[in-house]
Amino acid sequence: MYQALHISPMIPSYNIKETVAFFVDILEFTPFMNEDGYAILYKDKHAVHILPAGTDIGEMEFYLEVDNIDVMWEEIKDKLTGIKVRAPFDREYGMREMHIIIPQTKTLLFVGHASPPTP
């Protein structure tokens, strides 16, 4: 039996430079490789790969679980000008989430953390 160590989304982008800037400038990822046609970025032990989008790119979504979404929101909200985002809100399934459309992609980033049940 094998153990999965990480899963890394590979996000097709229409403008790799702009997509990389979103991850670096707003979400504070660090470039490991950043070339015109491909980028790999890290945050803590997690990787995101950015590659060129084809003409019939489909939509994709992925989930980034964080330890405190409200702290993250305070750190990034002023950097999100021009980016489609839904501010943090509570979900019926016990998560507090925000939604961000990653620039120059058809990718929806869910960010969230488990919220304590209300009495």
Rosetta constraint file for C-alpha pairs under 8 A:
AtomPair CA 6 CA 46 HARMONIC 7.11 0.50
AtomPair CA 7 CA 46 HARMONIC 7.96 0.50
AtomPair CA 7 CA 47 HARMONIC 7.91 0.50
AtomPair CA 8 CA 46 HARMONIC 7.04 0.50
AtomPair CA 8 CA 47 HARMONIC 5.34 0.50
AtomPair CA 8 CA 48 HARMONIC 5.43 0.50
AtomPair CA 8 CA 49 HARMONIC 6.99 0.50
AtomPair CA 9 CA 47 HARMONIC 7.55 0.50
AtomPair CA 9 CA 48 HARMONIC 5.45 0.50
AtomPair CA 9 CA 49 HARMONIC 6.25 0.50
AtomPair CA 9 CA 62 HARMONIC 7.41 0.50
AtomPair CA 10 CA 48 HARMONIC 6.24 0.50
AtomPair CA 10 CA 49 HARMONIC 4.59 0.50
AtomPair CA 10 CA 50 HARMONIC 5.78 0.50
AtomPair CA 10 CA 51 HARMONIC 6.94 0.50
AtomPair CA 11 CA 48 HARMONIC 7.52 0.50
AtomPair CA 11 CA 49 HARMONIC 6.14 0.50
AtomPair CA 11 CA 50 HARMONIC 4.94 0.50
AtomPair CA 11 CA 51 HARMONIC 6.17 0.50
AtomPair CA 11 CA 60 HARMONIC 7.94 0.50
AtomPair CA 11 CA 105 HARMONIC 7.55 0.50
AtomPair CA 11 CA 107 HARMONIC 7.31 0.50
AtomPair CA 12 CA 50 HARMONIC 5.98 0.50
AtomPair CA 12 CA 51 HARMONIC 4.95 0.50
AtomPair CA 12 CA 52 HARMONIC 5.31 0.50
AtomPair CA 12 CA 53 HARMONIC 4.34 0.50
AtomPair CA 12 CA 54 HARMONIC 7.57 0.50
AtomPair CA 12 CA 57 HARMONIC 7.42 0.50
AtomPair CA 12 CA 105 HARMONIC 6.40 0.50
AtomPair CA 13 CA 19 HARMONIC 6.72 0.50
AtomPair CA 13 CA 50 HARMONIC 6.57 0.50
AtomPair CA 13 CA 51 HARMONIC 6.02 0.50
AtomPair CA 13 CA 52 HARMONIC 5.18 0.50
AtomPair CA 13 CA 53 HARMONIC 4.80 0.50
AtomPair CA 13 CA 104 HARMONIC 5.57 0.50
AtomPair CA 13 CA 105 HARMONIC 4.86 0.50
AtomPair CA 13 CA 106 HARMONIC 7.98 0.50
AtomPair CA 14 CA 52 HARMONIC 6.24 0.50
AtomPair CA 14 CA 53 HARMONIC 5.40 0.50
AtomPair CA 14 CA 104 HARMONIC 5.18 0.50
AtomPair CA 14 CA 105 HARMONIC 6.20 0.50
AtomPair CA 15 CA 19 HARMONIC 6.31 0.50
AtomPair CA 15 CA 52 HARMONIC 7.52 0.50
AtomPair CA 15 CA 104 HARMONIC 5.65 0.50
AtomPair CA 16 CA 20 HARMONIC 5.96 0.50
AtomPair CA 16 CA 36 HARMONIC 7.10 0.50
AtomPair CA 16 CA 37 HARMONIC 7.24 0.50
AtomPair CA 16 CA 38 HARMONIC 7.35 0.50
AtomPair CA 16 CA 39 HARMONIC 7.68 0.50
AtomPair CA 16 CA 50 HARMONIC 6.59 0.50
AtomPair CA 16 CA 51 HARMONIC 6.88 0.50
AtomPair CA 16 CA 52 HARMONIC 6.77 0.50
AtomPair CA 16 CA 104 HARMONIC 7.77 0.50
AtomPair CA 17 CA 21 HARMONIC 6.19 0.50
AtomPair CA 17 CA 36 HARMONIC 7.46 0.50
AtomPair CA 18 CA 22 HARMONIC 6.43 0.50
AtomPair CA 18 CA 103 HARMONIC 6.79 0.50
AtomPair CA 18 CA 104 HARMONIC 6.98 0.50
AtomPair CA 19 CA 23 HARMONIC 6.69 0.50
AtomPair CA 19 CA 50 HARMONIC 7.61 0.50
AtomPair CA 19 CA 102 HARMONIC 6.87 0.50
AtomPair CA 19 CA 103 HARMONIC 5.49 0.50
AtomPair CA 19 CA 104 HARMONIC 6.19 0.50
AtomPair CA 19 CA 105 HARMONIC 7.70 0.50
AtomPair CA 20 CA 24 HARMONIC 6.10 0.50
AtomPair CA 20 CA 39 HARMONIC 7.40 0.50
AtomPair CA 20 CA 41 HARMONIC 7.94 0.50
AtomPair CA 20 CA 50 HARMONIC 7.38 0.50
AtomPair CA 21 CA 25 HARMONIC 5.47 0.50
AtomPair CA 21 CA 26 HARMONIC 7.62 0.50
AtomPair CA 22 CA 26 HARMONIC 5.44 0.50
AtomPair CA 22 CA 27 HARMONIC 6.88 0.50
AtomPair CA 22 CA 102 HARMONIC 7.35 0.50
AtomPair CA 22 CA 103 HARMONIC 6.99 0.50
AtomPair CA 23 CA 27 HARMONIC 4.91 0.50
AtomPair CA 23 CA 28 HARMONIC 6.15 0.50
AtomPair CA 23 CA 29 HARMONIC 5.50 0.50
AtomPair CA 23 CA 41 HARMONIC 7.78 0.50
AtomPair CA 24 CA 28 HARMONIC 4.62 0.50
AtomPair CA 24 CA 29 HARMONIC 4.64 0.50
AtomPair CA 24 CA 30 HARMONIC 6.08 0.50
AtomPair CA 24 CA 31 HARMONIC 7.41 0.50
AtomPair CA 25 CA 29 HARMONIC 7.74 0.50
AtomPair CA 26 CA 76 HARMONIC 5.91 0.50
AtomPair CA 26 CA 79 HARMONIC 6.22 0.50
AtomPair CA 26 CA 80 HARMONIC 7.56 0.50
AtomPair CA 27 CA 76 HARMONIC 7.33 0.50
AtomPair CA 28 CA 43 HARMONIC 7.01 0.50
AtomPair CA 29 CA 41 HARMONIC 5.84 0.50
AtomPair CA 29 CA 42 HARMONIC 5.18 0.50
AtomPair CA 29 CA 43 HARMONIC 4.65 0.50
AtomPair CA 30 CA 41 HARMONIC 5.34 0.50
AtomPair CA 30 CA 42 HARMONIC 5.12 0.50
AtomPair CA 30 CA 43 HARMONIC 6.32 0.50
AtomPair CA 31 CA 39 HARMONIC 7.25 0.50
AtomPair CA 31 CA 40 HARMONIC 6.08 0.50
AtomPair CA 31 CA 41 HARMONIC 4.37 0.50
AtomPair CA 31 CA 42 HARMONIC 6.39 0.50
AtomPair CA 32 CA 39 HARMONIC 7.48 0.50
AtomPair CA 32 CA 40 HARMONIC 5.46 0.50
AtomPair CA 32 CA 41 HARMONIC 5.42 0.50
AtomPair CA 32 CA 42 HARMONIC 6.79 0.50
AtomPair CA 33 CA 38 HARMONIC 7.56 0.50
AtomPair CA 33 CA 39 HARMONIC 5.15 0.50
AtomPair CA 33 CA 40 HARMONIC 5.05 0.50
AtomPair CA 33 CA 41 HARMONIC 6.99 0.50
AtomPair CA 34 CA 38 HARMONIC 6.31 0.50
AtomPair CA 34 CA 39 HARMONIC 4.31 0.50
AtomPair CA 34 CA 40 HARMONIC 6.47 0.50
AtomPair CA 34 CA 41 HARMONIC 8.00 0.50
AtomPair CA 35 CA 39 HARMONIC 5.89 0.50
AtomPair CA 37 CA 51 HARMONIC 6.27 0.50
AtomPair CA 37 CA 52 HARMONIC 6.21 0.50
AtomPair CA 38 CA 49 HARMONIC 7.37 0.50
AtomPair CA 38 CA 50 HARMONIC 5.70 0.50
AtomPair CA 38 CA 51 HARMONIC 4.81 0.50
AtomPair CA 38 CA 52 HARMONIC 7.02 0.50
AtomPair CA 39 CA 49 HARMONIC 5.67 0.50
AtomPair CA 39 CA 50 HARMONIC 5.02 0.50
AtomPair CA 39 CA 51 HARMONIC 6.68 0.50
AtomPair CA 40 CA 47 HARMONIC 6.71 0.50
AtomPair CA 40 CA 48 HARMONIC 5.76 0.50
AtomPair CA 40 CA 49 HARMONIC 4.50 0.50
AtomPair CA 40 CA 50 HARMONIC 6.37 0.50
AtomPair CA 41 CA 47 HARMONIC 5.51 0.50
AtomPair CA 41 CA 48 HARMONIC 5.27 0.50
AtomPair CA 41 CA 49 HARMONIC 6.45 0.50
AtomPair CA 42 CA 46 HARMONIC 5.47 0.50
AtomPair CA 42 CA 47 HARMONIC 4.50 0.50
AtomPair CA 42 CA 48 HARMONIC 6.51 0.50
AtomPair CA 43 CA 47 HARMONIC 6.61 0.50
AtomPair CA 53 CA 57 HARMONIC 6.16 0.50
AtomPair CA 53 CA 105 HARMONIC 7.93 0.50
AtomPair CA 57 CA 106 HARMONIC 7.79 0.50
AtomPair CA 58 CA 106 HARMONIC 7.01 0.50
AtomPair CA 59 CA 106 HARMONIC 4.90 0.50
AtomPair CA 59 CA 107 HARMONIC 5.81 0.50
AtomPair CA 60 CA 106 HARMONIC 6.45 0.50
AtomPair CA 60 CA 107 HARMONIC 4.83 0.50
AtomPair CA 60 CA 108 HARMONIC 6.47 0.50
AtomPair CA 61 CA 107 HARMONIC 5.36 0.50
AtomPair CA 61 CA 108 HARMONIC 4.68 0.50
AtomPair CA 61 CA 109 HARMONIC 5.85 0.50
AtomPair CA 61 CA 110 HARMONIC 7.33 0.50
AtomPair CA 62 CA 107 HARMONIC 7.82 0.50
AtomPair CA 62 CA 108 HARMONIC 6.70 0.50
AtomPair CA 62 CA 109 HARMONIC 5.42 0.50
AtomPair CA 62 CA 110 HARMONIC 6.12 0.50
AtomPair CA 63 CA 109 HARMONIC 6.02 0.50
AtomPair CA 63 CA 110 HARMONIC 4.63 0.50
AtomPair CA 63 CA 111 HARMONIC 5.83 0.50
AtomPair CA 63 CA 112 HARMONIC 7.58 0.50
AtomPair CA 64 CA 109 HARMONIC 7.23 0.50
AtomPair CA 64 CA 110 HARMONIC 6.10 0.50
AtomPair CA 64 CA 111 HARMONIC 4.78 0.50
AtomPair CA 64 CA 112 HARMONIC 6.53 0.50
AtomPair CA 65 CA 111 HARMONIC 5.74 0.50
AtomPair CA 65 CA 112 HARMONIC 5.01 0.50
AtomPair CA 65 CA 113 HARMONIC 5.54 0.50
AtomPair CA 66 CA 111 HARMONIC 6.98 0.50
AtomPair CA 66 CA 112 HARMONIC 5.95 0.50
AtomPair CA 66 CA 113 HARMONIC 5.55 0.50
AtomPair CA 67 CA 113 HARMONIC 6.08 0.50
AtomPair CA 68 CA 72 HARMONIC 6.48 0.50
AtomPair CA 68 CA 112 HARMONIC 7.89 0.50
AtomPair CA 68 CA 113 HARMONIC 6.41 0.50
AtomPair CA 69 CA 73 HARMONIC 5.98 0.50
AtomPair CA 69 CA 88 HARMONIC 7.22 0.50
AtomPair CA 69 CA 96 HARMONIC 7.25 0.50
AtomPair CA 69 CA 97 HARMONIC 7.16 0.50
AtomPair CA 69 CA 98 HARMONIC 7.94 0.50
AtomPair CA 69 CA 111 HARMONIC 7.30 0.50
AtomPair CA 69 CA 112 HARMONIC 5.94 0.50
AtomPair CA 69 CA 113 HARMONIC 6.32 0.50
AtomPair CA 70 CA 74 HARMONIC 6.29 0.50
AtomPair CA 70 CA 88 HARMONIC 7.13 0.50
AtomPair CA 71 CA 75 HARMONIC 6.40 0.50
AtomPair CA 72 CA 76 HARMONIC 6.29 0.50
AtomPair CA 73 CA 77 HARMONIC 5.45 0.50
AtomPair CA 73 CA 87 HARMONIC 7.65 0.50
AtomPair CA 73 CA 88 HARMONIC 7.39 0.50
AtomPair CA 74 CA 78 HARMONIC 7.95 0.50
AtomPair CA 76 CA 80 HARMONIC 6.73 0.50
AtomPair CA 80 CA 84 HARMONIC 7.90 0.50
AtomPair CA 80 CA 85 HARMONIC 7.65 0.50
AtomPair CA 83 CA 100 HARMONIC 7.40 0.50
AtomPair CA 83 CA 101 HARMONIC 6.85 0.50
AtomPair CA 83 CA 102 HARMONIC 7.63 0.50
AtomPair CA 83 CA 103 HARMONIC 6.84 0.50
AtomPair CA 84 CA 100 HARMONIC 5.98 0.50
AtomPair CA 84 CA 101 HARMONIC 5.53 0.50
AtomPair CA 85 CA 98 HARMONIC 7.29 0.50
AtomPair CA 85 CA 99 HARMONIC 5.51 0.50
AtomPair CA 85 CA 100 HARMONIC 4.39 0.50
AtomPair CA 85 CA 101 HARMONIC 6.42 0.50
AtomPair CA 86 CA 98 HARMONIC 5.44 0.50
AtomPair CA 86 CA 99 HARMONIC 5.01 0.50
AtomPair CA 86 CA 100 HARMONIC 6.51 0.50
AtomPair CA 87 CA 97 HARMONIC 7.84 0.50
AtomPair CA 87 CA 98 HARMONIC 5.14 0.50
AtomPair CA 87 CA 99 HARMONIC 7.03 0.50
AtomPair CA 88 CA 96 HARMONIC 6.40 0.50
AtomPair CA 88 CA 97 HARMONIC 5.06 0.50
AtomPair CA 88 CA 98 HARMONIC 4.31 0.50
AtomPair CA 88 CA 99 HARMONIC 7.78 0.50
AtomPair CA 89 CA 96 HARMONIC 5.49 0.50
AtomPair CA 89 CA 97 HARMONIC 5.52 0.50
AtomPair CA 89 CA 98 HARMONIC 6.45 0.50
AtomPair CA 90 CA 94 HARMONIC 7.28 0.50
AtomPair CA 90 CA 95 HARMONIC 6.05 0.50
AtomPair CA 90 CA 96 HARMONIC 4.34 0.50
AtomPair CA 90 CA 97 HARMONIC 6.38 0.50
AtomPair CA 90 CA 115 HARMONIC 7.59 0.50
AtomPair CA 91 CA 95 HARMONIC 5.27 0.50
AtomPair CA 91 CA 96 HARMONIC 5.87 0.50
AtomPair CA 91 CA 97 HARMONIC 7.11 0.50
AtomPair CA 94 CA 114 HARMONIC 5.88 0.50
AtomPair CA 94 CA 115 HARMONIC 5.48 0.50
AtomPair CA 94 CA 116 HARMONIC 7.17 0.50
AtomPair CA 94 CA 117 HARMONIC 6.94 0.50
AtomPair CA 95 CA 112 HARMONIC 6.30 0.50
AtomPair CA 95 CA 113 HARMONIC 5.53 0.50
AtomPair CA 95 CA 114 HARMONIC 4.40 0.50
AtomPair CA 95 CA 115 HARMONIC 5.10 0.50
AtomPair CA 96 CA 112 HARMONIC 5.32 0.50
AtomPair CA 96 CA 113 HARMONIC 5.51 0.50
AtomPair CA 96 CA 114 HARMONIC 6.19 0.50
AtomPair CA 96 CA 115 HARMONIC 5.66 0.50
AtomPair CA 97 CA 110 HARMONIC 6.69 0.50
AtomPair CA 97 CA 111 HARMONIC 5.40 0.50
AtomPair CA 97 CA 112 HARMONIC 4.10 0.50
AtomPair CA 97 CA 113 HARMONIC 6.72 0.50
AtomPair CA 98 CA 110 HARMONIC 6.04 0.50
AtomPair CA 98 CA 111 HARMONIC 5.33 0.50
AtomPair CA 98 CA 112 HARMONIC 6.43 0.50
AtomPair CA 99 CA 108 HARMONIC 6.75 0.50
AtomPair CA 99 CA 109 HARMONIC 5.74 0.50
AtomPair CA 99 CA 110 HARMONIC 4.82 0.50
AtomPair CA 99 CA 111 HARMONIC 6.34 0.50
AtomPair CA 100 CA 108 HARMONIC 5.81 0.50
AtomPair CA 100 CA 109 HARMONIC 5.10 0.50
AtomPair CA 100 CA 110 HARMONIC 6.64 0.50
AtomPair CA 101 CA 105 HARMONIC 7.61 0.50
AtomPair CA 101 CA 106 HARMONIC 7.26 0.50
AtomPair CA 101 CA 107 HARMONIC 5.85 0.50
AtomPair CA 101 CA 108 HARMONIC 4.69 0.50
AtomPair CA 101 CA 109 HARMONIC 6.14 0.50
AtomPair CA 102 CA 106 HARMONIC 7.26 0.50
AtomPair CA 102 CA 107 HARMONIC 5.65 0.50
AtomPair CA 102 CA 108 HARMONIC 6.29 0.50
AtomPair CA 102 CA 109 HARMONIC 6.69 0.50
